[in-house]
């Protein structure tokens, strides 16, 4: 059984980098060409306090899944009043030093069977269980990041994923409105629907950090995020059997609070690929929509923008 756990861990750790190596360079030659103007302001990581930490913990769901330390959120909630002060000190020290604690960067992964042949690693989904304390620190950072994003309107309107007051229903309504408008105007409508495979696992850390720097994530905030995504490890747990820990070299942490937010910032410039076609994006689900009087022109244009 140990060999099986090792096999799962090797597969889960390497699937992202292997897919990333297959991604061809941008046809335009510059992956940063659509980033827009550099934001002059820099994010400020203000201190947290015990009240903010207590409120954050109390809003977490009452989950009993244990992290690699054997701690679940229910336990944290029971003792949060007693540990709020030392947690406040640790979080503020993390922000001041621009360092994410190493002990919070290990993930316990549980393989969850999906369907088909049980003997194939590809038919299992990795459920990543991160440190409960990591979730608290991440949430504190996300609150500050969200405030900076909204202040400078960093996210494009076409992105509906992981945003306040946005939903899949709103994204669907946007597509329906575009389609209805085309029909009413007696135009052809072409839609290409893309679901990126292992999108969260293939993110290049260097590209991500460069984009974040352009968006105003600099100084201590930049160092903190660089520390957060770097030098992470994971192991697979199957009952009493545990694999060795392996390094994670690309992607954003699965099962994290901050990971989805970083992903939306990473692909944010996809919305600037063209002003001719309409894009509606929800996390890694991308929809390209084009309408016109000539079907072949719409189809060819949609394909070109899809490739670019």
C-alpha positions as CSV (number, residue, x, y, z in Angstrom):
1,X,0.0,0.0,0.0
2,X,3.0,2.3,0.6
3,X,3.9,1.9,-3.0
4,X,0.4,2.9,-4.1
5,X,0.6,6.0,-2.0
6,X,4.0,6.9,-3.5
7,X,2.6,6.3,-7.0
8,X,-0.3,8.6,-6.4
9,X,1.9,11.3,-5.0
10,X,4.4,11.2,-7.9
11,X,1.5,11.4,-10.3
12,X,-0.2,14.3,-8.6
13,X,3.0,16.3,-8.2
14,X,4.2,15.8,-11.8
15,X,0.9,16.1,-13.8
16,X,1.0,19.9,-13.6
17,X,4.6,20.4,-14.7
18,X,4.3,17.9,-17.5
19,X,1.3,19.7,-18.9
20,X,3.0,23.0,-18.5
21,X,5.9,21.8,-20.6
22,X,3.5,21.0,-23.4
23,X,2.1,24.6,-23.5
24,X,3.4,26.3,-26.6
25,X,4.7,29.9,-26.5
26,X,2.3,32.7,-27.3
27,X,2.0,33.4,-31.0
28,X,2.4,37.0,-30.3
29,X,5.8,36.2,-28.6
30,X,5.1,38.2,-25.5
31,X,2.9,36.7,-22.7
32,X,2.8,40.2,-21.0
33,X,1.6,42.2,-24.0
34,X,-2.0,42.5,-22.7
35,X,-1.2,43.5,-19.1
36,X,-1.9,47.2,-19.6
37,X,-0.4,50.1,-17.6
38,X,1.7,49.4,-14.5
39,X,-0.3,50.3,-11.4
40,X,1.8,53.0,-9.5
41,X,0.3,52.2,-6.1
42,X,1.6,49.4,-3.9
43,X,-0.5,47.1,-1.7
44,X,-0.2,47.8,2.0
45,X,-0.5,44.9,4.5
46,X,-2.0,46.5,7.5
47,X,-1.7,44.6,10.9
48,X,-4.5,42.3,12.0
49,X,-5.8,42.0,15.5
50,X,-7.5,39.4,17.7
51,X,-11.0,40.5,16.8
52,X,-10.4,40.1,13.1
53,X,-8.9,36.7,13.6
54,X,-11.8,35.5,15.9
55,X,-14.3,36.8,13.4
56,X,-12.6,35.0,10.5
57,X,-12.4,31.7,12.3
58,X,-16.0,31.8,13.4
59,X,-17.1,32.3,9.8
60,X,-15.3,29.2,8.6
61,X,-17.5,26.1,8.0
62,X,-17.6,23.5,10.8
63,X,-15.4,20.9,8.9
64,X,-13.9,17.9,10.7
65,X,-11.3,17.1,8.0
66,X,-7.9,17.0,9.6
67,X,-4.7,18.7,8.2
68,X,-1.3,17.1,8.3
69,X,-1.0,18.1,12.0
70,X,-4.2,16.2,12.8
71,X,-6.1,19.5,13.5
72,X,-9.5,20.3,12.2
73,X,-11.4,23.6,12.1
74,X,-13.8,22.5,14.8
75,X,-10.9,22.3,17.2
76,X,-9.6,25.7,16.2
77,X,-13.0,27.2,16.8
78,X,-13.2,25.8,20.3
79,X,-9.9,27.3,21.4
80,X,-9.7,30.4,19.2
81,X,-10.3,32.8,22.2
82,X,-7.3,31.3,24.0
83,X,-4.9,31.3,21.0
84,X,-6.0,34.6,19.3
85,X,-3.2,36.7,20.8
86,X,-0.3,34.4,19.7
87,X,-2.0,33.9,16.3
88,X,-2.2,37.7,15.9
89,X,1.6,38.0,16.7
90,X,2.5,35.3,14.2
91,X,0.3,36.8,11.4
92,X,1.6,40.3,11.9
93,X,5.2,39.0,12.0
94,X,4.6,37.1,8.7
95,X,3.4,40.3,7.0
96,X,6.2,42.5,8.4
97,X,8.9,40.0,7.3
98,X,7.3,39.1,4.0
99,X,7.6,35.5,4.9
100,X,5.0,32.7,4.8
101,X,5.6,30.1,7.6
102,X,7.2,26.9,6.2
103,X,5.2,24.7,8.5
104,X,2.0,26.0,6.9
105,X,3.2,25.0,3.4
106,X,2.7,21.2,3.6
107,X,-0.5,19.6,2.1
108,X,-2.0,16.3,3.0
109,X,-3.6,14.8,-0.2
110,X,-6.4,12.2,-0.2
111,X,-7.0,10.5,-3.5
112,X,-10.8,10.6,-4.3
113,X,-12.1,8.1,-6.8
114,X,-14.1,9.7,-9.7
115,X,-15.2,7.0,-12.2
116,X,-14.0,4.3,-14.6
117,X,-10.9,2.1,-14.1
118,X,-9.9,2.2,-10.5
119,X,-6.3,1.2,-11.4
120,X,-5.6,4.4,-13.2
121,X,-4.2,7.4,-11.3
122,X,-6.0,9.7,-13.8
123,X,-9.4,8.6,-12.4
124,X,-8.7,10.0,-9.0
125,X,-9.1,13.6,-7.8
126,X,-6.6,14.9,-5.3
127,X,-8.3,16.4,-2.3
128,X,-5.7,18.7,-0.7
129,X,-5.9,19.4,3.0
130,X,-3.9,22.4,4.1
131,X,-2.9,23.7,7.5
132,X,-5.9,25.2,9.4
133,X,-3.6,28.1,10.5
134,X,-2.7,28.6,6.8
135,X,-6.3,29.2,6.0
136,X,-6.6,31.9,8.7
137,X,-3.4,33.7,7.5
138,X,-4.5,33.4,3.9
139,X,-7.9,34.9,4.6
140,X,-6.4,37.9,6.4
141,X,-4.2,38.5,3.3
142,X,-7.2,38.0,0.9
143,X,-9.2,40.7,2.7
144,X,-6.4,43.2,2.1
145,X,-5.9,41.9,-1.5
146,X,-9.6,42.2,-2.3
147,X,-9.6,45.8,-1.0
148,X,-6.6,46.7,-3.3
149,X,-8.2,44.9,-6.3
150,X,-11.5,46.8,-5.9
151,X,-9.8,50.1,-5.3
152,X,-7.9,49.9,-8.5
153,X,-10.4,47.8,-10.5
154,X,-7.8,45.3,-11.4
155,X,-10.1,42.5,-12.5
156,X,-11.8,42.7,-16.0
157,X,-15.6,42.7,-16.2
158,X,-15.5,39.5,-18.2
159,X,-14.3,37.5,-15.2
160,X,-17.1,36.1,-13.0
161,X,-15.2,33.6,-10.9
162,X,-14.3,34.0,-7.2
163,X,-15.6,37.6,-7.1
164,X,-18.0,39.3,-4.7
165,X,-21.5,39.8,-6.2
166,X,-20.6,37.6,-9.2
167,X,-21.9,34.1,-10.0
168,X,-22.2,31.4,-12.7
169,X,-25.8,32.6,-13.2
170,X,-24.7,36.1,-14.1
171,X,-22.1,34.6,-16.5
172,X,-24.8,32.5,-18.1
173,X,-27.1,35.6,-18.4
174,X,-24.4,37.5,-20.2
175,X,-24.0,34.7,-22.8
176,X,-27.8,34.4,-23.2
177,X,-28.1,38.2,-23.8
178,X,-25.4,38.1,-26.4
179,X,-27.0,35.2,-28.2
180,X,-30.5,36.7,-28.0
181,X,-29.1,40.0,-29.4
182,X,-27.5,38.2,-32.3
183,X,-30.8,36.4,-33.1
184,X,-32.8,39.6,-32.9
185,X,-30.4,41.3,-35.3
186,X,-30.5,38.3,-37.7
187,X,-26.8,37.6,-37.3
188,X,-24.9,34.3,-37.0
189,X,-23.5,33.5,-33.6
190,X,-20.5,31.3,-32.8
191,X,-19.4,30.2,-29.4
192,X,-16.3,28.3,-28.3
193,X,-16.4,26.8,-24.8
194,X,-13.0,26.0,-23.2
195,X,-12.3,24.0,-20.1
196,X,-8.6,24.2,-19.3
197,X,-7.2,20.9,-18.1
198,X,-5.5,21.1,-14.7
199,X,-5.4,24.9,-15.0
200,X,-4.6,25.6,-11.4
201,X,-1.7,23.1,-11.5
202,X,0.1,24.5,-14.5
203,X,0.6,28.2,-13.4
204,X,4.1,29.4,-13.9
205,X,5.3,31.1,-10.7
206,X,7.6,33.5,-12.5
207,X,4.9,34.7,-14.8
208,X,2.4,35.0,-11.9
209,X,4.8,37.1,-9.8
210,X,5.7,39.4,-12.8
211,X,2.0,40.0,-13.4
212,X,1.3,40.7,-9.7
213,X,4.2,43.2,-9.6
214,X,2.7,45.1,-12.5
215,X,-0.6,45.1,-10.7
216,X,0.9,46.8,-7.6
217,X,1.9,43.8,-5.5
218,X,5.4,44.9,-4.5
219,X,7.7,45.2,-1.6
220,X,6.7,43.1,1.4
221,X,3.5,42.0,-0.3
222,X,5.5,40.7,-3.2
223,X,8.0,38.9,-1.0
224,X,5.1,37.4,1.1
225,X,3.4,36.0,-2.0
226,X,6.7,34.7,-3.4
227,X,7.3,32.9,-0.1
228,X,3.7,31.6,-0.1
229,X,3.8,29.9,-3.5
230,X,7.4,28.7,-3.3
231,X,9.0,25.7,-1.5
232,X,5.7,23.9,-1.0
233,X,5.4,20.2,-0.4
234,X,2.7,17.5,-0.3
235,X,2.3,13.9,0.7
236,X,-0.5,11.4,0.0
237,X,-2.3,9.7,2.9
238,X,-4.2,6.5,2.3
239,X,-5.6,5.2,5.6
240,X,-2.6,4.5,7.8
241,X,-0.2,4.7,4.8
242,X,1.7,7.9,4.1
243,X,4.0,8.6,1.2
244,X,7.2,10.7,1.4
245,X,6.8,14.4,0.9
246,X,7.6,15.8,-2.6
247,X,8.2,19.4,-3.8
248,X,5.5,21.2,-5.7
249,X,7.2,23.2,-8.5
250,X,4.3,25.0,-10.2
251,X,0.7,25.9,-9.8
252,X,-1.2,27.5,-6.9
253,X,-2.2,25.5,-3.8
254,X,-5.3,23.4,-4.2
255,X,-7.8,23.7,-1.4
256,X,-6.4,27.1,-0.4
257,X,-8.2,30.4,0.3
258,X,-5.7,32.4,-1.8
259,X,-5.1,30.1,-4.7
260,X,-8.3,30.9,-6.7
261,X,-7.8,34.6,-6.3
262,X,-4.2,34.3,-7.6
263,X,-5.5,32.2,-10.6
264,X,-8.1,34.9,-11.6
265,X,-5.3,37.5,-11.5
266,X,-3.0,35.2,-13.5
267,X,-5.5,34.9,-16.4
268,X,-7.0,38.4,-16.1
269,X,-5.4,39.7,-19.2
270,X,-7.1,37.0,-21.3
271,X,-10.0,39.4,-21.5
272,X,-7.9,41.9,-23.4
273,X,-7.1,39.4,-26.2
274,X,-9.6,41.1,-28.5
275,X,-12.2,43.8,-28.6
276,X,-14.0,42.1,-31.5
277,X,-15.0,38.9,-29.8
278,X,-16.9,38.6,-26.5
279,X,-15.3,36.7,-23.6
280,X,-17.1,35.4,-20.6
281,X,-14.8,33.8,-18.0
282,X,-15.6,31.9,-14.8
283,X,-12.3,30.8,-13.2
284,X,-10.8,28.4,-15.7
285,X,-14.0,28.1,-17.9
286,X,-13.6,30.4,-20.8
287,X,-16.3,31.2,-23.4
288,X,-15.5,33.0,-26.6
289,X,-18.5,34.5,-28.4
290,X,-18.6,36.1,-31.8
291,X,-21.5,37.3,-34.0
292,X,-21.7,38.7,-37.5
293,X,-23.5,38.5,-40.9
294,X,-21.1,36.0,-42.4
295,X,-20.9,32.6,-40.6
296,X,-17.5,31.6,-42.0
297,X,-15.9,34.9,-40.9
298,X,-17.3,34.5,-37.4
299,X,-16.0,31.0,-37.1
300,X,-12.5,31.8,-38.4
301,X,-12.3,34.9,-36.1
302,X,-13.3,32.9,-33.1
303,X,-10.7,30.2,-33.9
304,X,-7.9,32.8,-34.3
305,X,-8.7,34.5,-31.0
306,X,-9.0,31.1,-29.3
307,X,-5.5,30.1,-30.4
308,X,-4.0,33.6,-29.6
